[in-house]
Each structure stands twice: as C-alpha cells, then as structure tokens.
Amino acid sequence: MRREISATIEGREVTVVVEPSAEGGWQVSLDGQPARDIDAVEIRPGTWSLLCDGHSLVVDLDRRPQGDAILYAGIESKVELVDARRRRLFQASGHASRQVASGEIILAPIAGKVVKLLVTAGDEVAAGQGVAVLEAMKMENEIRADRGGLVETVHARPGQSVDAQEPLLTLK
C-alpha cells in the first residue's frame, strides 16, 4: 500500500513516499526523487530495523508530549510526521490554528466522527496531551493540544460528525 508522508525534520519539510517494491521490501522516494529499496522490520513499537543498500540501521521514533524525535546512531532529531494529504488540506485552509480573544481553539484537522472526548470544561491540559478521538476512514485519530491550558469550552460531543477545521474545544 502506497503511503505519502510529510516529514518535518529540524525545520526542513520533506515529502516521503513509501510503497512496496517488487523485491518484497519498500521503495522510498524523497521529494519525488527515488532514494533506494529498503527492507524494514518493526522490532517493537517505534523501533525499526532497516536494511539499506546492504547497511543495517536501527531507528527509534520516540513519541513525546513536547514533540516527536528520531534517534539514530546516538543522534536525536526533532521530527513531525503527518499524512501528506492531511498536511496539504490543512495548509490549503489558510491557517494552522485560529486565535480568539479568550484562547486557542483546537480544530478538527480532518472531517470525521467524534468518538470520544478525553477532557471536559475546566480540565487542565498539557502540551501534547490527547483531548479528543476522531474516526475517519475507519481509523481512530487522537487529537492533541498544541499547548497547555485550561479547557474553557467544549464545542463537540461524542457521536457528532465534524468537518475539517471545525472547532472541537477552546483553551484559555
């Protein structure tokens, strides 16, 4: 199955396309340029063993509340991995977040159904904390707060369908 990912590593954005190769591994291209065939095996959640041109690599994807990081050969790099279609849709909307006088509005990044709200009005949330779960295309996606704050208003309810960029909750 072909997968297109927008990866921002240390501030540089790269489009990564990963698809199965005829040899049973994966064909990877970066910004439209074929990279190489890669054989990848997930050792444990977030840790991958890669075989690239006969070289063995172990790469860790470390998910953290303050932002994800890739660890390779003792070097840590901040990374943001997002479905490239979702990134293009988000950018086409003209804004990454919306500010109002009372605080930050957390918007639905995609259209879907609210499966669960993880917070209620009055709750304190930390940056990176999950605040809601949306179901889209039969997949559940946890929505996280970009910054910490107090939940001022909850705009959605479980079972409700929301469009992309529709408000889920407001932080103050």
C-alpha positions as CSV (number, residue, x, y, z in Angstrom):
1,M,0.0,0.0,0.0
2,R,1.4,3.4,-1.1
3,R,1.9,5.9,1.7
4,E,2.7,9.6,1.3
5,I,4.1,11.3,4.4
6,S,5.1,14.9,5.1
7,A,8.2,14.8,7.4
8,T,9.5,18.0,9.0
9,I,12.9,17.2,10.4
10,E,14.7,20.0,12.3
11,G,12.6,22.6,10.4
12,R,13.1,21.2,6.9
13,E,10.0,19.7,5.3
14,V,10.3,16.6,3.0
15,T,7.7,14.6,1.2
16,V,8.4,10.9,1.7
17,V,6.6,8.3,-0.5
18,V,6.8,4.7,0.7
19,E,5.4,1.8,-1.4
20,P,6.1,-1.9,-1.7
21,S,8.8,-2.9,-4.1
22,A,8.9,-5.9,-6.4
23,E,11.6,-7.5,-4.2
24,G,9.4,-7.5,-1.2
25,G,10.9,-4.5,0.6
26,W,9.9,-0.9,0.3
27,Q,10.7,1.7,-2.4
28,V,11.2,5.1,-0.9
29,S,11.4,8.5,-2.6
30,L,12.2,11.9,-1.1
31,D,10.6,15.0,-2.7
32,G,9.9,13.0,-5.8
33,Q,13.5,11.6,-6.2
34,P,13.8,7.8,-5.8
35,A,16.0,7.0,-2.8
36,R,16.5,3.3,-2.6
37,D,14.9,0.0,-1.8
38,I,14.7,-0.5,1.9
39,D,13.8,-3.6,3.9
40,A,12.1,-2.6,7.1
41,V,11.1,-4.7,10.2
42,E,9.4,-3.2,13.3
43,I,11.4,-4.7,16.2
44,R,9.0,-3.2,18.8
45,P,6.6,-0.3,18.7
46,G,8.6,2.7,17.5
47,T,11.8,0.9,16.8
48,W,12.7,-0.2,13.3
49,S,15.5,-2.3,11.8
50,L,16.3,-1.1,8.3
51,L,18.4,-2.7,5.6
52,C,19.5,0.0,3.1
53,D,21.9,-0.9,0.3
54,G,23.4,-3.7,2.5
55,H,23.8,-1.5,5.6
56,S,21.8,-2.3,8.7
57,L,20.3,0.6,10.7
58,V,18.2,0.8,13.8
59,V,16.0,3.8,14.1
60,D,13.8,4.8,17.0
61,L,10.7,7.0,16.7
62,D,10.2,8.5,20.2
63,R,6.7,10.0,20.7
64,R,6.9,12.8,23.3
65,P,4.3,15.3,24.6
66,Q,6.6,18.2,23.6
67,G,7.2,16.7,20.1
68,D,8.4,13.5,18.4
69,A,12.1,12.7,17.8
70,I,14.0,10.3,15.7
71,L,17.0,8.6,17.3
72,Y,19.7,7.1,15.0
73,A,23.3,6.3,15.8
74,G,23.2,8.4,19.0
75,I,21.9,11.5,17.2
76,E,18.4,12.9,18.1
77,S,16.5,15.0,15.6
78,K,13.1,16.6,16.2
79,V,10.5,15.3,13.7
80,E,6.9,15.8,12.8
81,L,5.3,13.1,10.7
82,V,1.9,13.9,9.1
83,D,-0.1,12.3,6.3
84,A,0.8,14.4,3.3
85,R,-2.8,14.7,2.1
86,R,-3.8,15.9,5.5
87,R,-0.9,18.5,5.5
88,R,-2.0,19.8,2.1
89,L,-5.6,20.1,3.2
90,F,-4.6,21.9,6.4
91,Q,-2.3,24.3,4.5
92,A,-5.0,25.0,1.9
93,S,-7.3,26.1,4.6
94,G,-5.0,29.2,5.1
95,H,-4.2,28.7,8.8
96,A,-2.7,26.2,11.2
97,S,-4.7,27.4,14.2
98,R,-7.2,30.1,15.0
99,Q,-6.7,32.5,17.8
100,V,-9.6,34.3,19.6
101,A,-9.6,36.7,22.5
102,S,-10.3,34.0,25.1
103,G,-7.8,31.4,23.9
104,E,-6.7,28.9,21.4
105,I,-9.4,26.9,19.5
106,I,-8.4,23.3,18.8
107,L,-9.8,22.5,15.4
108,A,-10.6,19.1,13.8
109,P,-7.7,18.5,11.4
110,I,-9.8,16.2,9.3
111,A,-13.5,15.5,8.8
112,G,-14.8,12.6,10.8
113,K,-16.9,11.5,13.8
114,V,-16.1,12.4,17.4
115,V,-15.6,9.0,19.0
116,K,-14.6,10.3,22.5
117,L,-13.7,13.5,24.3
118,L,-10.8,13.0,26.6
119,V,-11.3,16.3,28.5
120,T,-14.2,18.3,29.9
121,A,-14.7,22.1,30.5
122,G,-12.5,23.1,33.4
123,D,-9.8,20.4,32.9
124,E,-6.2,21.4,32.8
125,V,-4.3,20.0,29.7
126,A,-0.6,19.8,29.0
127,A,1.0,20.5,25.6
128,G,0.8,17.3,23.5
129,Q,-2.0,15.8,25.7
130,G,-4.8,14.0,23.8
131,V,-8.1,15.9,24.0
132,A,-10.4,14.0,21.6
133,V,-10.5,11.0,19.3
134,L,-11.9,11.3,15.8
135,E,-12.8,8.5,13.5
136,A,-12.1,9.0,9.8
137,M,-11.8,6.4,7.1
138,K,-12.3,3.6,9.7
139,M,-9.2,4.8,11.6
140,E,-9.2,6.5,15.0
141,N,-7.1,9.6,15.3
142,E,-6.1,11.1,18.6
143,I,-6.2,14.9,18.6
144,R,-3.7,16.6,20.8
145,A,-3.3,20.1,22.3
146,D,-0.5,22.1,20.8
147,R,-0.1,24.0,24.1
148,G,-1.2,23.6,27.6
149,G,-4.1,25.4,29.2
150,L,-7.5,25.2,30.8
151,V,-10.4,23.8,28.8
152,E,-12.7,26.8,28.6
153,T,-15.4,25.4,26.2
154,V,-16.1,22.0,24.6
155,H,-17.7,22.6,21.2
156,A,-18.3,18.9,20.1
157,R,-19.9,15.9,21.6
158,P,-19.3,12.1,21.1
159,G,-21.1,10.8,18.1
160,Q,-21.1,14.2,16.3
161,S,-19.8,14.4,12.8
162,V,-17.4,17.3,12.3
163,D,-15.8,18.9,9.2
164,A,-12.1,19.7,8.8
165,Q,-11.3,23.0,10.7
166,E,-14.5,22.8,12.8
167,P,-13.9,23.8,16.5
168,L,-13.6,20.9,19.0
169,L,-12.7,22.9,22.1
170,T,-11.2,26.2,23.3
171,L,-8.3,26.5,25.7
172,K,-7.6,29.6,27.8
